[in-house]
Amino acid sequence: MSSDCSYRYERKFHTTSLFREDVVNIIKLHPANFALAYPDRYVNNIYLDTAEFNCFNDNVDGVASRRKYRIRWYGNTLGLVTAPVLEVKAKENLVGTKASFPLPTFNVDEEFTTDSLRRIFSKAQLPELIRVTLGEYYPVLLNGYRRKYFVSFDNKDVTHLDDKMHYRAIKGCGNYYLGKAVDAESVIVELKYGLDGTEEHNSIANYLNVRMTKSSKYVSGIFEIYG
C-alpha cells in the first residue's frame, strides 16, 4: 500500500475558452515557478459507486465529508491493464487525502464483469474494512484523459493540466464500450498544496481569469453518459 496520508488543499479550475497551450504558458508564468515534472501521460479510471449512486449524489449535493473509490492506470484505456491501483480518496470540503493499493493485472474487455472485479479485489492486499465496503460498490464509469504535470520550484505545490476527456459506460457485465462521449473543449487545472498554504496559492485563478469550480470528471461523465 502507498498512502498520500498528508492532507492538502485541492483546487480545480475549468475553462473552455482557453487553448491548452495558452493555459500551459500561463502556468509557467505563475509566481510559484512551475516547471514540467515529467512527460505527459494518459490517465484512465474506473469509478465505483453504490447501486444508489451515493458517491455521485454526495458530490452533486455538496456533502462536505465524502469518499470516492476508483481504479487508476496509465496508457491505453481498453485492453490489458498493467499496474492498476485502487485509490480511496477522502475529502473534507477543499482538503483531501488519498490511499492507494496495487491491484493485479486485468483486462478491460467484453468479459469484464462485477464478478471479475470482485476476484481482482480478492487477490489484492486490501484492508478488511475496505474489502467489505467494496462489496457494496459496482463499476459505473470508465474515463480517460491526457495529463500534464507541473511542480513548483520548492517542490511543495503540484499542478495538473487535463484535457482530451472521454467517457464510456461500464456495467457489471456485457461491456462492449460502444457509447463514447468526448469532451474536446474543456481544460481542467488542478492545484494541490499543503495546509500551510496562503492566498498566493489561489492566484493561479487570477492568471487564468477563470473561477474555481466544483469540476468533477466523475460527475461530468455520469451526466454525459447517463444524462
PyRosetta script that sets phi, psi and omega in degrees:
from pyrosetta import init, pose_from_sequence

init()
pose = pose_from_sequence("MSSDCSYRYERKFHTTSLFREDVVNIIKLHPANFALAYPDRYVNNIYLDTAEFNCFNDNVDGVASRRKYRIRWYGNTLGLVTAPVLEVKAKENLVGTKASFPLPTFNVDEEFTTDSLRRIFSKAQLPELIRVTLGEYYPVLLNGYRRKYFVSFDNKDVTHLDDKMHYRAIKGCGNYYLGKAVDAESVIVELKYGLDGTEEHNSIANYLNVRMTKSSKYVSGIFEIYG")
pose.set_psi(1, 138.7)
pose.set_omega(1, 168.1)
pose.set_phi(2, -118.4)
pose.set_psi(2, 145.2)
pose.set_omega(2, -176.1)
pose.set_phi(3, -140.2)
pose.set_psi(3, 125.0)
pose.set_omega(3, 171.3)
pose.set_phi(4, -87.8)
pose.set_psi(4, 73.4)
pose.set_omega(4, -168.7)
pose.set_phi(5, -74.8)
pose.set_psi(5, -11.8)
pose.set_omega(5, 177.8)
pose.set_phi(6, -75.8)
pose.set_psi(6, 136.1)
pose.set_omega(6, 178.3)
pose.set_phi(7, -82.1)
pose.set_psi(7, 145.1)
pose.set_omega(7, -179.8)
pose.set_phi(8, -151.7)
pose.set_psi(8, 159.4)
pose.set_omega(8, 175.8)
pose.set_phi(9, -76.1)
pose.set_psi(9, 144.6)
pose.set_omega(9, 175.8)
pose.set_phi(10, -130.9)
pose.set_psi(10, 111.2)
pose.set_omega(10, -179.4)
pose.set_phi(11, -115.1)
pose.set_psi(11, 136.0)
pose.set_omega(11, -178.2)
pose.set_phi(12, -120.5)
pose.set_psi(12, 143.1)
pose.set_omega(12, 178.1)
pose.set_phi(13, -130.2)
pose.set_psi(13, 134.9)
pose.set_omega(13, -174.8)
pose.set_phi(14, -126.0)
pose.set_psi(14, 132.8)
pose.set_omega(14, 178.6)
pose.set_phi(15, -142.7)
pose.set_psi(15, 145.1)
pose.set_omega(15, 170.8)
pose.set_phi(16, -119.9)
pose.set_psi(16, 4.5)
pose.set_omega(16, -175.8)
pose.set_phi(17, -101.4)
pose.set_psi(17, -7.6)
pose.set_omega(17, 179.8)
pose.set_phi(18, -117.5)
pose.set_psi(18, 144.3)
pose.set_omega(18, 174.4)
pose.set_phi(19, -76.8)
pose.set_psi(19, 157.3)
pose.set_omega(19, -179.1)
pose.set_phi(20, -56.5)
pose.set_psi(20, -43.1)
pose.set_omega(20, -177.8)
pose.set_phi(21, -63.7)
pose.set_psi(21, -35.3)
pose.set_omega(21, 177.8)
pose.set_phi(22, -65.0)
pose.set_psi(22, -42.2)
pose.set_omega(22, -179.6)
pose.set_phi(23, -66.0)
pose.set_psi(23, -39.9)
pose.set_omega(23, 178.0)
pose.set_phi(24, -58.6)
pose.set_psi(24, -45.7)
pose.set_omega(24, -179.3)
pose.set_phi(25, -64.5)
pose.set_psi(25, -38.2)
pose.set_omega(25, 179.4)
pose.set_phi(26, -65.3)
pose.set_psi(26, -42.7)
pose.set_omega(26, 179.0)
pose.set_phi(27, -61.6)
pose.set_psi(27, -40.1)
pose.set_omega(27, -178.8)
pose.set_phi(28, -67.3)
pose.set_psi(28, -22.6)
pose.set_omega(28, 178.7)
pose.set_phi(29, -89.3)
pose.set_psi(29, -2.8)
pose.set_omega(29, -178.1)
pose.set_phi(30, -64.7)
pose.set_psi(30, 144.8)
pose.set_omega(30, -178.0)
pose.set_phi(31, -58.7)
pose.set_psi(31, -22.1)
pose.set_omega(31, 179.7)
pose.set_phi(32, -73.6)
pose.set_psi(32, -2.1)
pose.set_omega(32, 178.5)
pose.set_phi(33, 56.0)
pose.set_psi(33, 56.4)
pose.set_omega(33, 178.0)
pose.set_phi(34, -68.4)
pose.set_psi(34, 140.6)
pose.set_omega(34, 176.1)
pose.set_phi(35, -134.7)
pose.set_psi(35, 157.9)
pose.set_omega(35, 179.4)
pose.set_phi(36, -61.7)
pose.set_psi(36, 131.2)
pose.set_omega(36, -179.8)
pose.set_phi(37, -84.6)
pose.set_psi(37, -44.4)
pose.set_omega(37, 175.2)
pose.set_phi(38, -165.3)
pose.set_psi(38, 174.4)
pose.set_omega(38, -173.1)
pose.set_phi(39, -60.8)
pose.set_psi(39, 159.3)
pose.set_omega(39, 177.0)
pose.set_phi(40, -57.1)
pose.set_psi(40, 148.3)
pose.set_omega(40, 174.6)
pose.set_phi(41, -134.5)
pose.set_psi(41, 154.3)
pose.set_omega(41, 173.1)
pose.set_phi(42, -96.5)
pose.set_psi(42, 120.3)
pose.set_omega(42, -175.4)
pose.set_phi(43, -102.5)
pose.set_psi(43, 137.6)
pose.set_omega(43, 178.8)
pose.set_phi(44, -129.0)
pose.set_psi(44, 147.3)
pose.set_omega(44, -179.0)
pose.set_phi(45, -140.7)
pose.set_psi(45, 142.5)
pose.set_omega(45, 162.5)
pose.set_phi(46, -109.6)
pose.set_psi(46, 117.2)
pose.set_omega(46, 179.5)
pose.set_phi(47, -90.8)
pose.set_psi(47, 138.5)
pose.set_omega(47, 179.8)
pose.set_phi(48, -110.0)
pose.set_psi(48, 145.3)
pose.set_omega(48, 177.9)
pose.set_phi(49, -153.0)
pose.set_psi(49, 167.9)
pose.set_omega(49, 178.1)
pose.set_phi(50, -79.0)
pose.set_psi(50, 172.0)
pose.set_omega(50, 178.0)
pose.set_phi(51, -62.4)
pose.set_psi(51, -26.0)
pose.set_omega(51, 179.7)
pose.set_phi(52, -94.0)
pose.set_psi(52, 5.7)
pose.set_omega(52, -179.1)
pose.set_phi(53, 56.2)
pose.set_psi(53, 49.0)
pose.set_omega(53, -178.4)
pose.set_phi(54, -63.3)
pose.set_psi(54, -40.8)
pose.set_omega(54, -179.5)
pose.set_phi(55, -63.7)
pose.set_psi(55, -43.5)
pose.set_omega(55, 178.7)
pose.set_phi(56, -61.9)
pose.set_psi(56, -48.5)
pose.set_omega(56, -177.9)
pose.set_phi(57, -65.3)
pose.set_psi(57, -38.5)
pose.set_omega(57, 177.9)
pose.set_phi(58, -61.1)
pose.set_psi(58, -39.6)
pose.set_omega(58, 179.9)
pose.set_phi(59, -67.9)
pose.set_psi(59, -48.5)
pose.set_omega(59, -178.1)
pose.set_phi(60, -63.2)
pose.set_psi(60, -37.7)
pose.set_omega(60, -178.3)
pose.set_phi(61, -79.6)
pose.set_psi(61, -5.3)
pose.set_omega(61, 177.9)
pose.set_phi(62, 73.9)
pose.set_psi(62, 29.2)
pose.set_omega(62, 177.4)
pose.set_phi(63, -61.4)
pose.set_psi(63, 127.3)
pose.set_omega(63, -172.5)
pose.set_phi(64, -67.8)
pose.set_psi(64, -42.2)
pose.set_omega(64, -177.2)
pose.set_phi(65, -106.7)
pose.set_psi(65, 114.8)
pose.set_omega(65, -176.8)
pose.set_phi(66, -151.9)
pose.set_psi(66, 164.2)
pose.set_omega(66, 178.4)
pose.set_phi(67, -125.9)
pose.set_psi(67, 155.2)
pose.set_omega(67, 178.1)
pose.set_phi(68, -138.6)
pose.set_psi(68, 137.0)
pose.set_omega(68, -179.6)
pose.set_phi(69, -118.5)
pose.set_psi(69, 128.6)
pose.set_omega(69, 178.6)
pose.set_phi(70, -150.2)
pose.set_psi(70, 157.7)
pose.set_omega(70, 173.2)
pose.set_phi(71, -108.2)
pose.set_psi(71, 128.4)
pose.set_omega(71, -175.3)
pose.set_phi(72, -122.9)
pose.set_psi(72, 144.0)
pose.set_omega(72, 171.9)
pose.set_phi(73, -154.1)
pose.set_psi(73, 172.9)
pose.set_omega(73, -176.3)
pose.set_phi(74, -122.4)
pose.set_psi(74, 148.3)
pose.set_omega(74, -179.8)
pose.set_phi(75, 110.4)
pose.set_psi(75, -138.5)
pose.set_omega(75, -178.0)
pose.set_phi(76, -72.3)
pose.set_psi(76, 144.8)
pose.set_omega(76, 179.6)
pose.set_phi(77, -74.9)
pose.set_psi(77, -43.7)
pose.set_omega(77, -177.0)
pose.set_phi(78, -105.5)
pose.set_psi(78, 154.1)
pose.set_omega(78, 178.5)
pose.set_phi(79, 101.9)
pose.set_psi(79, -149.9)
pose.set_omega(79, -177.1)
pose.set_phi(80, -70.4)
pose.set_psi(80, 127.5)
pose.set_omega(80, 178.7)
pose.set_phi(81, -105.6)
pose.set_psi(81, 116.0)
pose.set_omega(81, 178.7)
pose.set_phi(82, -108.4)
pose.set_psi(82, 144.7)
pose.set_omega(82, 179.6)
pose.set_phi(83, 55.2)
pose.set_psi(83, 45.6)
pose.set_omega(83, 175.8)
pose.set_phi(84, -72.5)
pose.set_psi(84, 156.4)
pose.set_omega(84, -178.2)
pose.set_phi(85, -136.8)
pose.set_psi(85, 133.1)
pose.set_omega(85, 170.1)
pose.set_phi(86, -83.8)
pose.set_psi(86, 126.3)
pose.set_omega(86, 178.4)
pose.set_phi(87, -114.2)
pose.set_psi(87, 130.7)
pose.set_omega(87, 176.1)
pose.set_phi(88, -114.3)
pose.set_psi(88, 110.1)
pose.set_omega(88, -177.6)
pose.set_phi(89, -103.4)
pose.set_psi(89, 129.2)
pose.set_omega(89, 174.8)
pose.set_phi(90, -112.8)
pose.set_psi(90, 138.5)
pose.set_omega(90, -176.7)
pose.set_phi(91, -137.9)
pose.set_psi(91, 135.8)
pose.set_omega(91, 172.7)
pose.set_phi(92, -122.2)
pose.set_psi(92, 102.5)
pose.set_omega(92, -174.3)
pose.set_phi(93, 55.7)
pose.set_psi(93, -117.7)
pose.set_omega(93, -178.3)
pose.set_phi(94, -94.7)
pose.set_psi(94, 2.3)
pose.set_omega(94, -177.7)
pose.set_phi(95, -103.7)
pose.set_psi(95, 131.1)
pose.set_omega(95, -177.0)
pose.set_phi(96, -138.6)
pose.set_psi(96, 163.2)
pose.set_omega(96, 173.4)
pose.set_phi(97, -145.7)
pose.set_psi(97, 167.1)
pose.set_omega(97, -173.5)
pose.set_phi(98, -147.0)
pose.set_psi(98, 138.7)
pose.set_omega(98, 171.9)
pose.set_phi(99, -117.2)
pose.set_psi(99, 139.7)
pose.set_omega(99, -176.0)
pose.set_phi(100, -125.2)
pose.set_psi(100, 140.3)
pose.set_omega(100, -178.0)
pose.set_phi(101, -134.1)
pose.set_psi(101, 121.5)
pose.set_omega(101, -179.5)
pose.set_phi(102, -64.8)
pose.set_psi(102, 143.8)
pose.set_omega(102, 178.8)
pose.set_phi(103, -120.0)
pose.set_psi(103, 157.5)
pose.set_omega(103, 176.1)
pose.set_phi(104, -71.5)
pose.set_psi(104, 159.2)
pose.set_omega(104, 178.7)
pose.set_phi(105, -60.1)
pose.set_psi(105, 144.4)
pose.set_omega(105, 175.7)
pose.set_phi(106, -152.0)
pose.set_psi(106, 175.7)
pose.set_omega(106, -179.3)
pose.set_phi(107, -112.3)
pose.set_psi(107, 136.8)
pose.set_omega(107, 169.2)
pose.set_phi(108, -98.5)
pose.set_psi(108, 93.0)
pose.set_omega(108, -177.5)
pose.set_phi(109, -145.5)
pose.set_psi(109, -170.3)
pose.set_omega(109, -176.6)
pose.set_phi(110, -67.6)
pose.set_psi(110, -14.0)
pose.set_omega(110, 179.4)
pose.set_phi(111, -93.3)
pose.set_psi(111, 0.6)
pose.set_omega(111, 177.2)
pose.set_phi(112, -70.6)
pose.set_psi(112, 127.8)
pose.set_omega(112, -178.9)
pose.set_phi(113, -139.1)
pose.set_psi(113, 171.3)
pose.set_omega(113, 173.9)
pose.set_phi(114, -62.2)
pose.set_psi(114, -37.8)
pose.set_omega(114, 179.0)
pose.set_phi(115, -62.9)
pose.set_psi(115, -41.3)
pose.set_omega(115, 178.6)
pose.set_phi(116, -66.6)
pose.set_psi(116, -33.6)
pose.set_omega(116, 176.5)
pose.set_phi(117, -65.5)
pose.set_psi(117, -40.2)
pose.set_omega(117, 177.1)
pose.set_phi(118, -62.0)
pose.set_psi(118, -38.5)
pose.set_omega(118, 178.9)
pose.set_phi(119, -67.0)
pose.set_psi(119, -37.6)
pose.set_omega(119, 176.8)
pose.set_phi(120, -60.2)
pose.set_psi(120, -46.1)
pose.set_omega(120, 179.8)
pose.set_phi(121, -64.2)
pose.set_psi(121, -36.9)
pose.set_omega(121, -177.5)
pose.set_phi(122, -65.9)
pose.set_psi(122, -26.5)
pose.set_omega(122, -179.2)
pose.set_phi(123, -87.2)
pose.set_psi(123, -11.4)
pose.set_omega(123, -177.1)
pose.set_phi(124, -91.5)
pose.set_psi(124, 156.7)
pose.set_omega(124, 177.0)
pose.set_phi(125, -89.8)
pose.set_psi(125, 88.8)
pose.set_omega(125, -178.1)
pose.set_phi(126, -112.1)
pose.set_psi(126, 145.6)
pose.set_omega(126, 172.1)
pose.set_phi(127, -58.5)
pose.set_psi(127, 144.0)
pose.set_omega(127, -174.6)
pose.set_phi(128, -58.8)
pose.set_psi(128, -38.4)
pose.set_omega(128, -179.2)
pose.set_phi(129, -62.5)
pose.set_psi(129, -42.4)
pose.set_omega(129, 179.2)
pose.set_phi(130, -67.9)
pose.set_psi(130, -40.8)
pose.set_omega(130, 179.5)
pose.set_phi(131, -59.7)
pose.set_psi(131, -44.1)
pose.set_omega(131, 179.2)
pose.set_phi(132, -66.2)
pose.set_psi(132, -43.3)
pose.set_omega(132, -180.0)
pose.set_phi(133, -60.2)
pose.set_psi(133, -41.9)
pose.set_omega(133, -178.1)
pose.set_phi(134, -64.8)
pose.set_psi(134, -16.4)
pose.set_omega(134, 176.6)
pose.set_phi(135, -63.2)
pose.set_psi(135, -18.6)
pose.set_omega(135, 178.8)
pose.set_phi(136, -100.7)
pose.set_psi(136, 6.5)
pose.set_omega(136, -176.1)
pose.set_phi(137, -114.1)
pose.set_psi(137, 150.3)
pose.set_omega(137, -176.3)
pose.set_phi(138, -134.6)
pose.set_psi(138, 154.1)
pose.set_omega(138, 175.1)
pose.set_phi(139, -71.6)
pose.set_psi(139, 129.8)
pose.set_omega(139, -177.0)
pose.set_phi(140, -128.1)
pose.set_psi(140, -20.9)
pose.set_omega(140, -176.1)
pose.set_phi(141, -151.1)
pose.set_psi(141, 136.9)
pose.set_omega(141, 174.8)
pose.set_phi(142, -115.8)
pose.set_psi(142, 128.5)
pose.set_omega(142, 178.5)
pose.set_phi(143, -143.4)
pose.set_psi(143, 163.3)
pose.set_omega(143, 178.4)
pose.set_phi(144, -151.4)
pose.set_psi(144, 159.6)
pose.set_omega(144, 178.9)
pose.set_phi(145, -165.7)
pose.set_psi(145, 165.0)
pose.set_omega(145, 176.1)
pose.set_phi(146, -93.5)
pose.set_psi(146, 135.1)
pose.set_omega(146, -177.6)
pose.set_phi(147, -125.9)
pose.set_psi(147, 133.7)
pose.set_omega(147, 173.1)
pose.set_phi(148, -111.1)
pose.set_psi(148, 135.2)
pose.set_omega(148, -173.7)
pose.set_phi(149, -109.8)
pose.set_psi(149, 132.6)
pose.set_omega(149, 174.2)
pose.set_phi(150, -126.2)
pose.set_psi(150, 150.9)
pose.set_omega(150, 174.1)
pose.set_phi(151, -134.5)
pose.set_psi(151, 144.8)
pose.set_omega(151, -178.6)
pose.set_phi(152, -72.4)
pose.set_psi(152, 165.1)
pose.set_omega(152, -176.9)
pose.set_phi(153, -58.8)
pose.set_psi(153, -34.6)
pose.set_omega(153, -178.6)
pose.set_phi(154, -91.0)
pose.set_psi(154, 5.8)
pose.set_omega(154, 178.1)
pose.set_phi(155, 63.4)
pose.set_psi(155, 18.7)
pose.set_omega(155, -179.5)
pose.set_phi(156, -94.7)
pose.set_psi(156, -28.4)
pose.set_omega(156, -174.0)
pose.set_phi(157, -116.9)
pose.set_psi(157, 142.9)
pose.set_omega(157, -179.9)
pose.set_phi(158, -122.8)
pose.set_psi(158, 137.6)
pose.set_omega(158, 175.4)
pose.set_phi(159, -126.9)
pose.set_psi(159, 131.4)
pose.set_omega(159, 174.9)
pose.set_phi(160, -111.1)
pose.set_psi(160, 141.2)
pose.set_omega(160, 173.6)
pose.set_phi(161, -120.9)
pose.set_psi(161, 118.3)
pose.set_omega(161, -175.6)
pose.set_phi(162, -116.7)
pose.set_psi(162, 138.6)
pose.set_omega(162, 173.6)
pose.set_phi(163, -153.0)
pose.set_psi(163, -175.4)
pose.set_omega(163, -176.8)
pose.set_phi(164, 56.2)
pose.set_psi(164, 44.7)
pose.set_omega(164, 179.1)
pose.set_phi(165, -70.2)
pose.set_psi(165, 137.9)
pose.set_omega(165, 172.2)
pose.set_phi(166, -143.1)
pose.set_psi(166, 151.8)
pose.set_omega(166, -173.7)
pose.set_phi(167, -134.5)
pose.set_psi(167, 145.0)
pose.set_omega(167, 173.6)
pose.set_phi(168, -138.0)
pose.set_psi(168, 149.0)
pose.set_omega(168, 172.1)
pose.set_phi(169, -74.3)
pose.set_psi(169, 142.5)
pose.set_omega(169, 172.7)
pose.set_phi(170, -133.5)
pose.set_psi(170, 131.1)
pose.set_omega(170, -172.6)
pose.set_phi(171, -118.1)
pose.set_psi(171, 179.5)
pose.set_omega(171, 180.0)
pose.set_phi(172, -70.9)
pose.set_psi(172, -18.3)
pose.set_omega(172, 176.7)
pose.set_phi(173, -167.0)
pose.set_psi(173, 168.5)
pose.set_omega(173, 176.6)
pose.set_phi(174, 65.0)
pose.set_psi(174, 42.8)
pose.set_omega(174, -177.9)
pose.set_phi(175, -89.8)
pose.set_psi(175, 124.4)
pose.set_omega(175, 175.1)
pose.set_phi(176, -123.4)
pose.set_psi(176, -5.9)
pose.set_omega(176, 171.3)
pose.set_phi(177, 55.4)
pose.set_psi(177, 38.6)
pose.set_omega(177, -177.0)
pose.set_phi(178, -82.0)
pose.set_psi(178, -36.4)
pose.set_omega(178, -179.4)
pose.set_phi(179, -82.8)
pose.set_psi(179, 115.9)
pose.set_omega(179, -177.2)
pose.set_phi(180, -130.3)
pose.set_psi(180, 125.1)
pose.set_omega(180, 175.3)
pose.set_phi(181, -104.6)
pose.set_psi(181, 132.5)
pose.set_omega(181, -176.6)
pose.set_phi(182, -117.8)
pose.set_psi(182, 131.3)
pose.set_omega(182, 173.9)
pose.set_phi(183, -111.5)
pose.set_psi(183, 95.9)
pose.set_omega(183, -175.8)
pose.set_phi(184, -91.7)
pose.set_psi(184, -3.1)
pose.set_omega(184, -174.6)
pose.set_phi(185, -103.6)
pose.set_psi(185, -31.3)
pose.set_omega(185, -172.7)
pose.set_phi(186, -74.4)
pose.set_psi(186, 141.6)
pose.set_omega(186, 168.9)
pose.set_phi(187, -125.4)
pose.set_psi(187, 125.6)
pose.set_omega(187, -178.3)
pose.set_phi(188, -115.3)
pose.set_psi(188, 127.0)
pose.set_omega(188, 176.8)
pose.set_phi(189, -110.6)
pose.set_psi(189, 126.9)
pose.set_omega(189, 179.2)
pose.set_phi(190, -118.3)
pose.set_psi(190, 123.1)
pose.set_omega(190, -178.7)
pose.set_phi(191, -109.8)
pose.set_psi(191, 127.4)
pose.set_omega(191, -179.3)
pose.set_phi(192, -123.4)
pose.set_psi(192, 130.9)
pose.set_omega(192, 179.8)
pose.set_phi(193, -152.8)
pose.set_psi(193, 160.7)
pose.set_omega(193, -174.5)
pose.set_phi(194, -69.1)
pose.set_psi(194, 168.6)
pose.set_omega(194, -177.6)
pose.set_phi(195, -67.5)
pose.set_psi(195, -14.9)
pose.set_omega(195, 177.9)
pose.set_phi(196, -87.5)
pose.set_psi(196, 8.7)
pose.set_omega(196, -179.3)
pose.set_phi(197, -67.2)
pose.set_psi(197, 157.3)
pose.set_omega(197, 179.8)
pose.set_phi(198, -116.7)
pose.set_psi(198, -175.9)
pose.set_omega(198, -178.3)
pose.set_phi(199, -62.9)
pose.set_psi(199, -21.2)
pose.set_omega(199, -179.8)
pose.set_phi(200, -62.5)
pose.set_psi(200, -24.5)
pose.set_omega(200, 178.5)
pose.set_phi(201, -69.2)
pose.set_psi(201, -22.7)
pose.set_omega(201, 179.2)
pose.set_phi(202, -84.9)
pose.set_psi(202, -5.4)
pose.set_omega(202, -174.6)
pose.set_phi(203, -66.8)
pose.set_psi(203, -14.7)
pose.set_omega(203, 177.0)
pose.set_phi(204, -60.0)
pose.set_psi(204, -28.8)
pose.set_omega(204, 177.4)
pose.set_phi(205, -62.8)
pose.set_psi(205, -38.9)
pose.set_omega(205, 178.5)
pose.set_phi(206, -67.4)
pose.set_psi(206, -37.6)
pose.set_omega(206, 179.2)
pose.set_phi(207, -67.8)
pose.set_psi(207, -36.9)
pose.set_omega(207, 179.9)
pose.set_phi(208, -80.5)
pose.set_psi(208, -21.6)
pose.set_omega(208, -176.9)
pose.set_phi(209, 59.5)
pose.set_psi(209, 38.7)
pose.set_omega(209, 175.2)
pose.set_phi(210, -132.8)
pose.set_psi(210, 158.6)
pose.set_omega(210, -179.3)
pose.set_phi(211, -88.8)
pose.set_psi(211, 154.3)
pose.set_omega(211, 174.4)
pose.set_phi(212, -68.3)
pose.set_psi(212, 139.9)
pose.set_omega(212, -178.1)
pose.set_phi(213, -125.5)
pose.set_psi(213, 171.2)
pose.set_omega(213, 173.3)
pose.set_phi(214, -90.8)
pose.set_psi(214, 30.0)
pose.set_omega(214, -173.5)
pose.set_phi(215, -50.7)
pose.set_psi(215, 119.3)
pose.set_omega(215, 177.3)
pose.set_phi(216, -129.8)
pose.set_psi(216, 120.7)
pose.set_omega(216, 179.0)
pose.set_phi(217, -64.0)
pose.set_psi(217, -33.4)
pose.set_omega(217, 178.8)
pose.set_phi(218, -64.6)
pose.set_psi(218, -49.3)
pose.set_omega(218, -180.0)
pose.set_phi(219, -63.0)
pose.set_psi(219, -44.3)
pose.set_omega(219, 179.0)
pose.set_phi(220, -60.0)
pose.set_psi(220, -41.2)
pose.set_omega(220, -179.4)
pose.set_phi(221, -66.2)
pose.set_psi(221, -40.3)
pose.set_omega(221, 178.2)
pose.set_phi(222, -61.5)
pose.set_psi(222, -44.6)
pose.set_omega(222, 178.2)
pose.set_phi(223, -63.8)
pose.set_psi(223, -40.6)
pose.set_omega(223, -178.5)
pose.set_phi(224, -65.3)
pose.set_psi(224, -43.1)
pose.set_omega(224, -173.6)
pose.set_phi(225, -86.0)
pose.set_psi(225, -43.1)
pose.set_omega(225, -173.9)
pose.set_phi(226, -104.4)
pose.set_psi(226, -5.9)
pose.set_omega(226, 176.5)
pose.set_phi(227, 72.4)
pose.dump_pdb("model.pdb")
